[in-house]
Amino acid sequence: MVDLREVQLFSKLSEKHLEEIKEHAVIRSYSRESIVFYEGDRGEYLYIVLDGTVKLYKTSPKGTQIQINRFDAPAVVGEYACFEKMPFPATCEFITDGKMAMVPYDYIYRNLSEQDFSLEIIKSLTSKIMVLSALIHKETIYSSEAKVAKMLLENSEIFSKLKYNEVASILNLTPETLSRIFKKMKKEGIIEVDRQHHVQVLDPEALQMVIENNKIKTCTNCLADFKKQMGMD
């Protein structure tokens, strides 16, 4: 098992708590594209990614997959369902082969009275809230072209590391939409893509202009529209 101190949720815990977690944890191996839990499932465990990478995504009523986040080991997923005693708000899927440690909820509940234990949990939940807030901001403010431009400026390497359909999922776009935007940007000399699909930004100022000129959508209440799309209203 990985050093649990590398996991933010457990980084401040005593050696006693760390050993107890190891004793209670159930280790399970997963292959690529395996589902750890589905959105709406009720769980009995807190999940720790020991090896590999997982993605969390929600599914809209129309069946659209909206990726919320990706986690590389070591990381904790499923805190919300654990502490709120609610169904999982998203689906968790391995995008590589990997391993999970599953810690029973009962053990977590017994230790919430410990100040250092509960404080680290609060910090972890707060960071997840910030991720969701950033997702909502991105979905309600930026157009498709602006989202692609922002990704190209901030992390152009991701287009070389991942398949286009995976990048499209992260941006909450269809692969066809992403391809169309790339073709337009290549035609206008903003980017260049070689045969190995390595992306080179030729005109960062043009990308910045795309972000600035396309950041407002036509919806009158974007946040309400986003909640309706996700079935959150």
C-alpha positions in Angstrom: 0.0 0.0 0.0 1.2 3.6 -0.7 2.2 5.8 2.2 -1.1 7.1 3.4 0.6 10.4 4.5 0.8 11.2 0.8 -3.1 11.3 0.7 -4.3 14.8 1.7 -7.2 13.4 3.8 -4.8 11.4 6.0 -1.6 13.5 5.9 -2.0 14.8 9.5 -3.3 11.6 11.1 -1.5 9.9 13.9 0.5 6.7 13.3 -2.2 4.8 15.2 -5.0 6.0 12.8 -2.9 5.2 9.8 -2.2 1.6 11.0 -5.9 1.2 11.7 -6.9 2.4 8.2 -4.5 -0.2 6.7 -6.0 -2.9 8.9 -9.6 -2.1 7.9 -9.0 -1.4 4.2 -10.0 -3.9 1.5 -7.7 -3.8 -1.5 -9.1 -4.4 -5.0 -7.6 -4.3 -8.5 -9.3 -2.8 -11.5 -8.7 -2.9 -15.2 -8.9 0.0 -17.6 -12.5 1.3 -18.1 -13.7 -0.6 -15.0 -16.5 1.2 -13.0 -15.7 1.6 -9.3 -19.2 3.0 -8.6 -22.1 4.5 -10.5 -23.8 7.8 -10.0 -26.8 7.1 -7.7 -25.2 4.0 -6.0 -25.2 3.9 -2.3 -21.8 2.9 -0.9 -20.3 1.4 2.2 -16.7 2.5 1.7 -14.5 5.5 1.3 -12.3 4.9 -1.7 -8.5 5.5 -1.9 -6.8 5.4 -5.3 -3.6 3.5 -4.7 -2.5 3.0 -8.3 -3.6 4.4 -11.6 -5.9 7.2 -12.7 -9.7 7.5 -12.3 -12.2 10.0 -13.7 -15.4 11.2 -12.1 -18.3 12.2 -14.3 -22.0 13.0 -14.2 -24.5 12.0 -16.8 -27.1 14.4 -18.0 -30.7 13.4 -18.6 -29.9 13.3 -22.3 -27.1 10.8 -21.7 -24.2 13.3 -22.1 -21.1 12.5 -20.0 -19.8 15.6 -18.2 -16.4 15.0 -16.7 -15.9 16.6 -13.3 -12.4 15.7 -12.4 -9.5 13.2 -12.8 -7.4 11.8 -9.9 -4.0 10.2 -10.0 -2.9 8.0 -7.2 -2.8 8.6 -4.3 -6.2 10.3 -3.9 -9.5 9.9 -2.1 -12.9 9.8 -3.9 -16.4 9.4 -2.5 -16.2 11.6 0.5 -19.5 13.3 -0.1 -21.4 10.1 -0.2 -19.6 8.9 2.9 -20.2 11.9 5.1 -23.6 12.9 3.9 -24.9 9.3 3.8 -26.1 10.0 0.3 -25.8 8.2 -3.1 -22.7 8.8 -5.0 -23.2 12.1 -7.0 -21.0 10.9 -9.9 -19.7 7.8 -11.6 -16.1 6.7 -10.9 -14.2 4.9 -13.7 -10.6 3.8 -14.1 -8.9 5.2 -17.2 -5.9 3.0 -16.6 -5.3 -0.3 -14.8 -5.2 0.4 -11.1 -5.9 -0.4 -7.4 -8.3 0.9 -4.8 -8.3 0.6 -1.0 -11.8 0.7 0.4 -12.2 1.9 4.0 -15.5 1.0 5.7 -17.7 4.0 6.6 -18.2 2.6 10.1 -14.5 3.1 10.8 -14.6 6.7 9.5 -17.7 7.6 11.6 -16.1 6.3 14.8 -13.2 8.6 14.4 -14.9 11.9 13.5 -14.7 13.1 17.1 -10.9 13.2 16.7 -10.0 16.9 15.9 -7.1 16.3 13.6 -9.1 13.5 11.8 -12.2 15.6 11.2 -10.2 18.8 10.2 -8.4 17.0 7.4 -11.7 15.7 6.1 -13.1 19.2 6.1 -10.1 20.4 4.1 -10.6 17.6 1.5 -14.3 18.3 1.1 -13.6 22.0 0.7 -11.1 21.3 -2.1 -13.8 19.2 -3.9 -16.3 22.1 -3.6 -13.8 24.4 -5.3 -13.4 21.9 -8.2 -17.2 21.8 -8.7 -17.4 25.6 -8.5 -14.7 25.9 -11.2 -16.6 23.4 -13.3 -19.9 25.3 -13.1 -18.0 28.6 -13.9 -16.5 27.0 -16.9 -19.7 25.5 -18.2 -21.8 28.7 -17.7 -19.3 31.3 -18.8 -17.2 30.0 -21.7 -18.4 29.0 -25.2 -17.0 25.9 -26.8 -14.3 27.8 -28.7 -13.3 29.7 -25.5 -13.0 26.4 -23.5 -10.7 24.9 -26.2 -8.6 28.2 -26.4 -8.3 28.2 -22.6 -7.1 24.6 -22.5 -4.6 25.3 -25.3 -3.1 28.2 -23.4 -3.0 26.5 -20.0 -2.2 22.9 -20.9 -1.6 22.3 -24.6 0.3 19.1 -23.8 -2.9 17.3 -22.8 -3.9 17.1 -26.5 -0.8 15.0 -27.2 -1.1 12.8 -24.1 -4.8 11.9 -24.4 -7.1 10.9 -27.2 -9.3 13.6 -28.7 -12.5 12.0 -27.3 -11.0 12.0 -23.8 -10.1 15.7 -24.1 -13.5 16.4 -25.5 -15.0 14.7 -22.4 -12.9 16.8 -20.1 -14.2 20.0 -21.9 -17.7 18.7 -22.0 -17.7 18.8 -25.8 -18.5 16.2 -28.5 -15.5 14.9 -30.4 -17.0 16.3 -33.5 -17.2 19.8 -32.0 -13.6 19.6 -30.8 -12.5 18.5 -34.3 -14.4 21.3 -35.9 -12.9 23.9 -33.6 -9.4 22.5 -34.2 -9.9 22.6 -38.0 -11.0 26.3 -37.8 -8.0 27.2 -35.6 -5.5 25.4 -38.0 -7.1 27.1 -41.0 -6.7 30.5 -39.3 -3.0 29.8 -38.4 -3.6 29.8 -34.6 -2.3 26.3 -34.0 -0.4 23.6 -35.8 -0.9 19.8 -35.4 1.7 17.3 -36.7 1.2 13.7 -37.7 1.8 12.6 -34.1 -1.0 14.9 -33.0 1.4 17.2 -31.1 -0.2 20.6 -30.9 1.8 23.8 -31.2 0.3 27.1 -30.4 1.3 29.6 -33.1 -0.7 32.6 -32.0 -1.4 32.8 -28.2 -2.8 36.3 -28.6 -5.4 35.0 -30.9 -6.4 32.4 -28.4 -6.7 35.0 -25.7 -8.9 37.0 -28.0 -11.1 34.0 -28.5 -11.5 33.7 -24.7 -12.3 37.3 -24.3 -14.8 37.5 -27.2 -16.7 34.3 -26.5 -16.9 34.2 -22.8 -20.6 35.2 -22.5 -23.2 32.8 -23.7 -26.7 33.7 -24.9 -28.6 32.1 -22.0 -30.4 34.5 -19.7 -29.7 32.5 -16.6 -26.7 30.2 -17.3 -26.5 28.7 -13.8 -30.1 27.7 -13.8 -29.7 26.2 -17.3 -26.7 24.2 -16.2 -28.5 22.9 -13.1 -31.5 21.9 -15.3 -29.2 20.1 -17.7 -27.6 18.1 -14.9 -30.9 17.3 -13.2 -30.0 19.4 -10.2 -33.0 21.7 -10.2 
